[in-house]
Amino acid sequence: MTAKVDAVAGETAATVSAHAATAATTVSRAEPEGAAVPVTYGASERPPRGDYSTARGDYVCDQNWSAYTPEQHDRYRRLYADRIARLPGLACDEFLDALAAMEAADAIPDLDALSIPLKATTGWTLVAVPGLIPEDAFFALLAARRFPVTVWLREEDEFDYIVEPDIFHDFFGHVPLLFNPMFADYMQAFGRGGLKAAALGGLEYLARLYWYTVEFGLIDTAQGLRIYGAGIVSSGSEPRHSLHAPEPARVAFDLERLMRSEYKIDTFQATYFVIDSFEQLFEATAPDFGPLYARLQRQPSHPAGIVLPGEKTFAI
């Protein structure tokens, strides 16, 4: 992994492996089923991060906000300032407006306190989790309009590159759009769909949907293309690449095309899918995915970066 791409890979690869596991993912648990125990996705020699001893069976734990040190608050402050400085003119207004309204630039956020305005706006709450959690627990929380946020913060030497999602990635990248009613409904529908996907052989396709929308989505606006994906906005280097680099394909959102598309976890994305509104995203993903999964299982996948004949693309 090169220095050019390690920020985006660190911010996002573990997130999708954890939250929308593909068919190739291996999930390891250290204790009997039913206990909240450390979870490892894929093959790794790193021990799982986070204190799982305090988590309940649904993997929710107390944040213990008072335990964060002044040094951790300062590191969060600098992360926030570094990332937000890169986003004007690149991130969508819905993200930037909600981020500003949260007034969360100066210290690690108190999840209980910020859940109050969030619940009043869209019915969501933020819940603390110790780290990576199994996909079934993740889907169940989303289906109940409860968004899991990792409680620990990266170390100083991880400022630009982190292997697993921390509280900065989860909060800065994901929480602002939960204030948007249509996107909030989409996230709940995603959770409900995830609870059904394993039995239907659909986890691989659902992982692609999460990756190309929640993590790496672009939206077409009156001002031009803008970012809404959490993996891009929380990255130090991908925002400008996603909108201005000549290499990637920027393809109009089509659900089946997207679910047939492979993605990259160790470099900048070769394909970005562009929605025209959050309403389009919700409406396209509202129907039962069962017949779609069955159809996808009979079709080959598309490599990342290709443009199919006749499909709409967006020029930079």
Buried (B, 14 or more C-beta within 10 A) or exposed (E): EEEEBBBBBBBBBBBBBBBBBBEEBEBEBEEEEEEBBBBBBBEBEEEBBBEBEBBEEBBBBBBEBEEBEEEBBBBBBEBBEEBBEBBEEBBBEBBBBBBEEBEBBEBBBBBBEBBEEBEEBBEBBBBBBBBBBBBBBBBBBBBBBBBBBBBBBBEEEBBBBBBBBBBBBBBBBBBBBBBBEBBBBBBBBBBBBBBBBBEBBBBBBBBBBBBBBBBBBBBBBEEEBBBBBBBBBBBBBBBBBBBEEEEBBBBBBBBEBBBBBBBBBEBBBBBBBBBEEBEBBBEBBEEEBBEBBEEBEEEEEBEBBEEEEEEEEBEE
